[in-house]
């Protein structure tokens, strides 16, 4: 069986540089001291041996890293955002969707380094960088750059351990939801389920059964 899902990822934007001036007693014109903005968080995809399917992605399909912090006074750089790690099963294929074409950009296998999928934006420059002999009080600064944004399709090939087959409205989806928290759609009309649902039944001793 193929378990696949489309998601969107957006890396964090870089923080803008600051426009500030030194203010101290007896120094009325202290000059520029605006610091740089922090970098936005990048997004990585990483194999997690505790995951067996892409079930989690059927309810969450947008992933966004945090933006970098704006620069501060006293030439202080804003904080850079933390990177975001998306965890997937071993053997997941990652495709980038561009102009209705799919490009394979990753074959994730346990033990390999996380895959950088979206680069965070760089922080902008504060006005301290724009001081010159002819411009002692610069108000110039640069904005942080935007983080990368992508559409992806994740695919993992599975061999299910157990399959439920039965008449319409026999309770197959209800049963898989109870056993695995699969969140399959349940309704009172026939053929509510038109494609197979996957779930993982966690047994004692760390054993797992794919249904």
N, C-alpha and C positions, 0 to 999 in steps of 0.2 A: 504494500500500500504506500501511497505518497501522501505525506502530510505537508501541506504548504500554506503559506499566508503572505499577504502583502502588508508592509509596514512603511511608515515614513519616519525619517530621522532628521533632526535639526541640531547641529552643533551650536554651542553658545557663541554669542557675539562678543567681540572685544570691547572693553570699557573705553569711554572717551577720555582723552586727556583733560586735565583740569586747567582752568584759568583762575589763578589766585595770586595774591601779592603778599609779601612779607609784611606783617603788622607787629611792631614791637615798640615799646616805650622809647622815646627819644629818636626813633627812626621812622619819620613820617612817610618816607618814600623808600621802602625796603627793596623794591624790585620784584620781579616775577619769581614765584616758587611753586608753580603748578606741576604736580607729578604726572606720571604716565598712567594710562588705564591698564587694568589687568587683562590677561588672556581669557578668552572663553573656553569652556570645557569641550574636549573632544569626545567622540563616541567610538567605543570599541565593541566588537562582538567576540565573545569568549565561550569556549566549551565548558559545560557544567555536567559532570558525570551523574549528578542527581536528577537530571532531566532526561526524559525519554521521548517526549512528543512536543509539538508546538502549541499545545492546548492553551497555554497562558496568553499567547498572542492573539487569540480569537476575541478576547475582550479588551485588550490594550494594543492599539495599532499605531500610536504616535509616541515617539520618544524624543525628548528635548533635553539637551544639557543646559546648565546654567550659564548666564552671561558673566563676563568679567566685570569687576567693580570699577567705577569711575575713579580717575586719579584724585589725589588729595593735596592739600596744601603742605608746605614744608618739604616739597619735592618727594613726597611719599607716593609710591606706586600703589594703585588699587589692587586688591586681592584677586588672584587668578581663580577661576572656577574649577571645581573638581570635575574630573573626567567621568563619563557615564559608561558603564559596562552592561551590555545586553547579553544575557546568558542563554545558550541554546544547547540542544543535544549533540552528542558526538556524531559526526558524519553529516552535519548540516551544510547544504550548498547555499551560497549567497549570490543572488543575481541583482544587478542594478538595472532599473528600468529607465531607459533613455529613448525618447521619441518613439515609444511603443516597441522598442527593441529591448531584449534582455541580454545582458552581458555578464557572464560568470566572473565574479571578482574574488571568490573565496571558497575553498573546500576545507571546512573546519574539522580538524581531527584532534583528539585528546593529546595533550603534550606539546602542541605548537603554541607559539606566542599569540596573544589576542590580536585580532584583525582590526586595524584602524579603518573605520568606515566613514567618518566625517570629521574633518579637521576643524578645531575651534578657531575663532577669529583672533587676530592680534590686537593688543591694546593700543590706543592712540597716544600721541605725544602731548605732553603738557606744555604750557606757555614758557616754561623755563628754557626750552630748546630754541625759542624764537627771539631771544634777547640778542641785541646787536648794538654797535656803537651809535647807530642812528635810530634805534628803536629800543628805548630803555623800559618801556611799559607795554610789551606786546600782549595783545588780546587774541592772538592766533593760537590755535590748537588743532589737533587732528582727531577725527572720530575713529573709534575702533572699527576694524573690518568685520564683515559678516561671517558667521560660521557656515560651513557647508550644509546643504540641505539635499536629501536624496530620497528616492523611492526605491524600495528593495522588495525582493521576493525571497523568502526563506523556504527551503525544501529539504525534507529529510525522508529517506526511504526506510520503511518499517516492515517488519514481519510480525503481524499480530499473533499473540499466543491463543486468544479466544475470540470467536466471532459469534454474535447474537443474530439468529435468523428466525423470523416469525411472521405471523399474519399482521396486517396493519392494525395499529392501536392495541397491540398485545402487551405493550409496556416495556419495549426494548430500551427506548431512550430513558425512561424513568429509572430502569434498573442500572444502566451505565452511569447515570448521574449519581445515584445513591452509592455505588461502589467506588467511583473514581472522581467525583466532583467535576465531571467533564463539561457541565453546563450546556448539554444538548437541548435543543428546542423541544418542548413538550406541548402538544395541543390535542384537541378532541377529534380532529378530522383525519381521515386516512392520508397516508403518504406525507406526513409532516416532515419526516426525514427523507431527503432525496439524495443525499450522499453520505457515506459512512462517517460516523463520529468516532473519535479516538479518545481513550482515557487510560490512565495508569492506576492500577489497583496496587496499593502499597501493602505488602504482607509483613508479618513479623520476621525479624532477623534481617531486615533490609531488602528482602526479595520484592520484585516488581513483576506484575503481569500486565501486558498491553492488551486491552480489549477493544 
